[in-house]
Amino acid sequence: MRTRINFLLLTFLIPFVLNAEGTRFGERRRGVYAIFYTFHY
């Protein structure tokens, strides 16, 4: 259960960090896609 919560927190936090670093919409999208890919593999 804890591991699942941690993963959810990471998925929610990482995009926010990426948004703060890169204001561009393209970069933001790329970051989200990267996160999805990392979780899939």
C-alpha positions as CSV (number, residue, x, y, z in Angstrom):
1,M,0.0,0.0,0.0
2,R,2.8,2.4,1.0
3,T,4.6,1.8,-2.3
4,R,1.5,2.5,-4.3
5,I,1.0,5.8,-2.5
6,N,4.6,6.8,-3.1
7,F,4.2,6.1,-6.8
8,L,1.1,8.2,-6.9
9,L,2.8,11.1,-5.1
10,L,5.7,10.9,-7.5
11,T,3.4,10.9,-10.5
12,F,1.7,14.0,-9.2
13,L,4.8,15.8,-8.0
14,I,7.2,15.2,-11.0
15,P,4.9,17.0,-13.5
16,F,4.7,20.1,-11.2
17,V,8.5,20.2,-10.9
18,L,8.8,19.9,-14.7
19,N,6.2,22.8,-15.1
20,A,8.2,25.0,-12.7
21,E,11.4,24.3,-14.7
22,G,10.0,24.5,-18.2
23,T,7.1,26.9,-18.8
24,R,6.8,25.7,-22.5
25,F,3.8,23.5,-23.1
26,G,5.8,21.2,-25.4
27,E,8.4,20.5,-22.6
28,R,5.6,20.0,-20.1
29,R,4.0,17.4,-22.4
30,R,7.3,15.7,-23.1
31,G,7.9,15.3,-19.3
32,V,4.5,13.7,-18.7
33,Y,5.1,11.3,-21.6
34,A,8.6,10.5,-20.2
35,I,7.0,9.7,-16.8
36,F,4.5,7.4,-18.4
37,Y,7.2,5.6,-20.3
38,T,9.4,5.1,-17.2
39,F,6.5,3.6,-15.3
40,H,5.6,1.3,-18.2
41,Y,9.1,-0.1,-18.6
